[in-house]
Amino acid sequence: MKAFQSILISISLGILCFTGVSAEPSKANPPAQFRFISFGDAQGLAARLATTAKLAASLDPAFVLFNGDLQDDGTDREGLAAMTQALGSLFDRAFLVRGNHDNTLPGSGQAWDDYFSSILRPLPAGVTNYTALDASASYLSYSFDYENSRFIGLDLPGDVRRITEAELQFIDERLEDAETSGLRHAFLFFHGPGYCVEAIECACSARADATCTPTALIEILNQHPIVSATFHGHDHVLGWVHLDRTRLTGLQQPYEQFLTSPAGGFTYNAHIYPERIDYFYKGVADVRGFAVVDVNGAFFTVRLYDVASTQPVWMKVFPVRTRPMRQQLFGLPDTSPQAE
């Protein structure tokens, strides 16, 4: 593993493919009401992704997170062009990270970054403070702010155990910065979930088996109560898991995990480990879907959608849980209601 090179760079928008919008300073705890969408695992199926993206676009998100596996056997420029075109109007407000299927050809990481660097897209309105881990790879691991929230996307093309020392330090530093900046939420997105839930990609079947989750990641998350939720693909499930010490030994700061795919591929519902998930949409093998997240101050509401319907198949409201460390950092009173 290469030694971590200190290259946290708040990149000017003239350098990035997202260009043309000047950055603004973050505001401390601003009132925030906004919507974003999370999905992934299109796997080269452009027509199927286009159907999913069309419904997602009709819900008018401020931006979307794509959690990996845009292609099936990538990365190549022609395939990326077809798949980004399938995103339709969402492409101009899409933040993407790679999955394992985006990493099958030699030089895939560089090809991915080169492709997105060559497209001059402005940042979506309201997005500020875009910061990349590596100045030479602006579209692999990065973070950005929107209203009262920080978003951190990681280049993990596969299982979460691929996470690097550099990425762990990046998470730690960006979360600490978010907390000292007075932001309310941090949302992380990367391909393989921190806590896997099904047998195709995961060998951990018991509720309390933490061997599929890097201990170093848990240790960092324990230091940062600002983390509200993480969003993933890879397991091909539309579902939710509440993560706490009953699932991950040593986890001191509970948070929510959402599985928000497939957008184009097929589900792994038949392979779910029931003990490792709180909810999943059972549907049929052809289910495609996504998550819609509405942030409202300290609360956020998550709705899961199947493209077969314009109505959500599941919804839940989540308050930010008041925790001792959160009180120390922000002086917040213990007034948050419990999640339903």
ZADRENKE-230499 format. One record per residue (C-alpha): residue number from 0; x, y, z; residue in one letter. Coordinates in steps of 0.25 Angstrom, whole numbers, plus 5000, padded with zeros to 4 digits. Example, Ala and Ser with C-alpha at 12.3 -4.5 7.8 and 13.67 -1.06 7.14 Angstrom:
2
(0,(5049,4982,5031),"a")
(1,(5055,4996,5029),"s")
***
This chain:
340
(0,(5000,5000,5000),"m")
(1,(5006,5013,4996),"k")
(2,(5008,5023,5008),"a")
(3,(4997,5034,5009),"f")
(4,(5001,5046,5001),"q")
(5,(4995,5059,5007),"s")
(6,(4987,5064,4996),"i")
(7,(4974,5068,5001),"l")
(8,(4971,5079,4991),"i")
(9,(4959,5089,4991),"s")
(10,(4959,5089,4976),"i")
(11,(4956,5101,4968),"s")
(12,(4944,5099,4959),"l")
(13,(4953,5103,4947),"g")
(14,(4961,5090,4949),"i")
(15,(4950,5080,4951),"l")
(16,(4940,5075,4940),"c")
(17,(4930,5081,4949),"f")
(18,(4933,5096,4945),"t")
(19,(4927,5110,4945),"g")
(20,(4921,5111,4959),"v")
(21,(4929,5119,4970),"s")
(22,(4930,5112,4983),"a")
(23,(4924,5118,4995),"e")
(24,(4927,5117,5010),"p")
(25,(4919,5107,5018),"s")
(26,(4909,5113,5027),"k")
(27,(4908,5108,5042),"a")
(28,(4895,5099,5044),"n")
(29,(4887,5106,5033),"p")
(30,(4872,5102,5032),"p")
(31,(4872,5092,5021),"a")
(32,(4861,5085,5013),"q")
(33,(4866,5078,5000),"f")
(34,(4865,5065,4993),"r")
(35,(4875,5055,4987),"f")
(36,(4874,5042,4981),"i")
(37,(4883,5030,4982),"s")
(38,(4884,5018,4973),"f")
(39,(4895,5009,4966),"g")
(40,(4898,4996,4959),"d")
(41,(4893,4999,4945),"a")
(42,(4904,4989,4939),"q")
(43,(4904,4994,4925),"g")
(44,(4889,4992,4923),"l")
(45,(4886,5006,4917),"a")
(46,(4871,5004,4914),"a")
(47,(4868,4999,4927),"r")
(48,(4876,5010,4934),"l")
(49,(4869,5020,4925),"a")
(50,(4855,5016,4931),"t")
(51,(4860,5017,4945),"t")
(52,(4866,5030,4943),"a")
(53,(4854,5036,4936),"k")
(54,(4845,5033,4949),"l")
(55,(4856,5038,4958),"a")
(56,(4857,5051,4950),"a")
(57,(4842,5053,4951),"s")
(58,(4844,5054,4966),"l")
(59,(4853,5066,4964),"d")
(60,(4865,5064,4973),"p")
(61,(4876,5074,4975),"a")
(62,(4886,5064,4971),"f")
(63,(4888,5049,4971),"v")
(64,(4898,5039,4976),"l")
(65,(4902,5028,4967),"f")
(66,(4908,5017,4976),"n")
(67,(4916,5009,4965),"g")
(68,(4915,4998,4954),"d")
(69,(4911,5008,4943),"l")
(70,(4917,4998,4933),"q")
(71,(4918,4983,4933),"d")
(72,(4932,4982,4927),"d")
(73,(4939,4995,4929),"g")
(74,(4944,5005,4929),"t")
(75,(4944,5009,4914),"d")
(76,(4940,5022,4908),"r")
(77,(4930,5017,4898),"e")
(78,(4922,5010,4909),"g")
(79,(4923,5022,4919),"l")
(80,(4917,5031,4908),"a")
(81,(4905,5021,4906),"a")
(82,(4903,5020,4921),"m")
(83,(4904,5034,4924),"t")
(84,(4894,5038,4913),"q")
(85,(4884,5028,4919),"a")
(86,(4884,5036,4932),"l")
(87,(4877,5047,4923),"g")
(88,(4875,5060,4931),"s")
(89,(4881,5054,4943),"l")
(90,(4895,5054,4938),"f")
(91,(4897,5068,4940),"d")
(92,(4894,5067,4955),"r")
(93,(4901,5053,4957),"a")
(94,(4912,5050,4966),"f")
(95,(4918,5036,4962),"l")
(96,(4927,5026,4969),"v")
(97,(4933,5013,4963),"r")
(98,(4929,4999,4966),"g")
(99,(4936,4986,4963),"n")
(100,(4929,4985,4949),"h")
(101,(4935,4998,4946),"d")
(102,(4949,4993,4949),"n")
(103,(4951,4981,4940),"t")
(104,(4960,4987,4929),"l")
(105,(4974,4991,4930),"p")
(106,(4975,5005,4935),"g")
(107,(4961,5007,4938),"s")
(108,(4963,5017,4949),"g")
(109,(4971,5026,4940),"q")
(110,(4961,5024,4929),"a")
(111,(4949,5028,4938),"w")
(112,(4956,5040,4943),"d")
(113,(4960,5044,4929),"d")
(114,(4946,5043,4924),"y")
(115,(4939,5051,4935),"f")
(116,(4950,5062,4934),"s")
(117,(4948,5064,4919),"s")
(118,(4933,5067,4921),"i")
(119,(4931,5082,4925),"l")
(120,(4919,5081,4935),"r")
(121,(4916,5092,4945),"p")
(122,(4914,5088,4959),"l")
(123,(4899,5086,4962),"p")
(124,(4893,5099,4968),"a")
(125,(4896,5100,4983),"g")
(126,(4908,5090,4983),"v")
(127,(4920,5096,4989),"t")
(128,(4934,5092,4995),"n")
(129,(4937,5081,4985),"y")
(130,(4950,5074,4990),"t")
(131,(4957,5062,4984),"a")
(132,(4966,5053,4991),"l")
(133,(4976,5053,4980),"d")
(134,(4979,5065,4971),"a")
(135,(4982,5056,4959),"s")
(136,(4969,5048,4961),"a")
(137,(4958,5058,4964),"s")
(138,(4946,5048,4961),"y")
(139,(4950,5036,4969),"l")
(140,(4950,5040,4984),"s")
(141,(4944,5053,4987),"y")
(142,(4935,5061,4996),"s")
(143,(4925,5073,4995),"f")
(144,(4915,5081,5003),"d")
(145,(4900,5084,5001),"y")
(146,(4893,5092,5011),"e")
(147,(4895,5086,5025),"n")
(148,(4901,5073,5020),"s")
(149,(4915,5068,5015),"r")
(150,(4915,5056,5005),"f")
(151,(4927,5047,5004),"i")
(152,(4929,5038,4992),"g")
(153,(4940,5027,4992),"l")
(154,(4946,5020,4980),"d")
(155,(4944,5005,4985),"l")
(156,(4942,4997,4973),"p")
(157,(4937,4985,4981),"g")
(158,(4937,4980,4995),"d")
(159,(4938,4990,5006),"v")
(160,(4951,4983,5010),"r")
(161,(4958,4989,4998),"r")
(162,(4958,5003,5006),"i")
(163,(4972,5009,5007),"t")
(164,(4979,5016,5017),"e")
(165,(4978,5029,5009),"a")
(166,(4963,5027,5008),"e")
(167,(4962,5025,5023),"l")
(168,(4970,5037,5026),"q")
(169,(4962,5045,5016),"f")
(170,(4949,5041,5023),"i")
(171,(4954,5045,5036),"d")
(172,(4959,5058,5032),"e")
(173,(4947,5062,5024),"r")
(174,(4938,5058,5035),"l")
(175,(4946,5066,5045),"e")
(176,(4945,5078,5036),"d")
(177,(4930,5076,5035),"a")
(178,(4928,5076,5050),"e")
(179,(4936,5088,5052),"t")
(180,(4929,5095,5041),"s")
(181,(4916,5094,5048),"g")
(182,(4909,5084,5038),"l")
(183,(4898,5075,5043),"r")
(184,(4899,5063,5034),"h")
(185,(4910,5054,5027),"a")
(186,(4906,5044,5017),"f")
(187,(4916,5035,5011),"l")
(188,(4914,5027,4998),"f")
(189,(4923,5016,4992),"f")
(190,(4920,5003,4985),"h")
(191,(4921,4991,4995),"g")
(192,(4914,4993,5008),"p")
(193,(4921,4994,5021),"g")
(194,(4912,4983,5026),"y")
(195,(4908,4973,5015),"c")
(196,(4895,4966,5015),"v")
(197,(4894,4955,5004),"e")
(198,(4901,4942,5000),"a")
(199,(4906,4946,4986),"i")
(200,(4916,4957,4991),"e")
(201,(4917,4954,5006),"c")
(202,(4922,4942,5014),"a")
(203,(4917,4948,5028),"c")
(204,(4903,4942,5030),"s")
(205,(4901,4945,5045),"a")
(206,(4896,4958,5051),"r")
(207,(4908,4961,5060),"a")
(208,(4919,4956,5050),"d")
(209,(4927,4968,5048),"a")
(210,(4939,4961,5040),"t")
(211,(4934,4966,5027),"c")
(212,(4935,4981,5032),"t")
(213,(4949,4987,5034),"p")
(214,(4952,4990,5048),"t")
(215,(4959,5003,5044),"a")
(216,(4946,5008,5038),"l")
(217,(4938,5006,5050),"i")
(218,(4949,5013,5059),"e")
(219,(4948,5025,5050),"i")
(220,(4933,5026,5050),"l")
(221,(4933,5025,5065),"n")
(222,(4940,5038,5065),"q")
(223,(4930,5045,5057),"h")
(224,(4915,5046,5062),"p")
(225,(4912,5055,5050),"i")
(226,(4911,5042,5041),"v")
(227,(4896,5040,5039),"s")
(228,(4896,5030,5028),"a")
(229,(4903,5022,5017),"t")
(230,(4898,5018,5003),"f")
(231,(4903,5006,4995),"h")
(232,(4901,4997,4983),"g")
(233,(4908,4984,4981),"h")
(234,(4898,4975,4989),"d")
(235,(4887,4978,4978),"h")
(236,(4876,4980,4989),"v")
(237,(4867,4992,4992),"l")
(238,(4867,4992,5007),"g")
(239,(4872,4998,5021),"w")
(240,(4880,4994,5033),"v")
(241,(4881,5001,5046),"h")
(242,(4896,4999,5050),"l")
(243,(4899,4999,5065),"d")
(244,(4908,4990,5074),"r")
(245,(4898,4979,5073),"t")
(246,(4902,4977,5059),"r")
(247,(4917,4983,5059),"l")
(248,(4924,4980,5072),"t")
(249,(4931,4993,5076),"g")
(250,(4922,5002,5068),"l")
(251,(4919,5014,5078),"q")
(252,(4913,5023,5069),"q")
(253,(4900,5017,5062),"p")
(254,(4896,5021,5048),"y")
(255,(4887,5016,5037),"e")
(256,(4892,5008,5024),"q")
(257,(4884,5008,5011),"f")
(258,(4885,4998,5000),"l")
(259,(4880,5006,4988),"t")
(260,(4881,4997,4975),"s")
(261,(4880,4991,4965),"p")
(262,(4877,5003,4955),"a")
(263,(4879,4994,4943),"g")
(264,(4883,4980,4948),"g")
(265,(4875,4969,4955),"f")
(266,(4873,4967,4970),"t")
(267,(4880,4957,4980),"y")
(268,(4867,4956,4988),"n")
(269,(4868,4941,4988),"a")
(270,(4881,4942,4995),"h")
(271,(4878,4951,5007),"i")
(272,(4883,4948,5021),"y")
(273,(4871,4951,5029),"p")
(274,(4878,4954,5042),"e")
(275,(4887,4965,5035),"r")
(276,(4876,4974,5030),"i")
(277,(4864,4982,5036),"d")
(278,(4856,4984,5023),"y")
(279,(4857,4980,5009),"f")
(280,(4847,4981,4997),"y")
(281,(4844,4967,4993),"k")
(282,(4838,4970,4980),"g")
(283,(4842,4961,4968),"v")
(284,(4855,4958,4961),"a")
(285,(4853,4969,4951),"d")
(286,(4852,4980,4961),"v")
(287,(4859,4993,4959),"r")
(288,(4859,5004,4968),"g")
(289,(4866,5015,4976),"f")
(290,(4865,5023,4989),"a")
(291,(4859,5037,4991),"v")
(292,(4865,5045,5003),"v")
(293,(4858,5058,5008),"d")
(294,(4867,5065,5018),"v")
(295,(4859,5075,5027),"n")
(296,(4868,5081,5037),"g")
(297,(4872,5070,5047),"a")
(298,(4863,5060,5041),"f")
(299,(4863,5052,5028),"f")
(300,(4853,5044,5021),"t")
(301,(4856,5032,5012),"v")
(302,(4847,5026,5002),"r")
(303,(4850,5014,4994),"l")
(304,(4844,5013,4980),"y")
(305,(4842,5002,4970),"d")
(306,(4841,5007,4956),"v")
(307,(4828,4999,4954),"a")
(308,(4821,5010,4962),"s")
(309,(4821,5025,4964),"t")
(310,(4818,5023,4979),"q")
(311,(4829,5019,4989),"p")
(312,(4829,5004,4994),"v")
(313,(4835,5008,5007),"w")
(314,(4837,5021,5016),"m")
(315,(4844,5024,5029),"k")
(316,(4847,5037,5036),"v")
(317,(4861,5038,5043),"f")
(318,(4864,5048,5054),"p")
(319,(4879,5051,5057),"v")
(320,(4881,5043,5070),"r")
(321,(4886,5052,5081),"t")
(322,(4899,5045,5086),"r")
(323,(4909,5049,5097),"p")
(324,(4920,5053,5087),"m")
(325,(4910,5061,5078),"r")
(326,(4906,5069,5091),"q")
(327,(4921,5071,5094),"q")
(328,(4923,5076,5079),"l")
(329,(4911,5084,5077),"f")
(330,(4904,5086,5090),"g")
(331,(4891,5080,5085),"l")
(332,(4880,5077,5095),"p")
(333,(4874,5063,5096),"d")
(334,(4861,5067,5089),"t")
(335,(4861,5058,5077),"s")
(336,(4849,5048,5076),"p")
(337,(4852,5033,5073),"q")
(338,(4851,5028,5059),"a")
(339,(4839,5020,5057),"e")
***
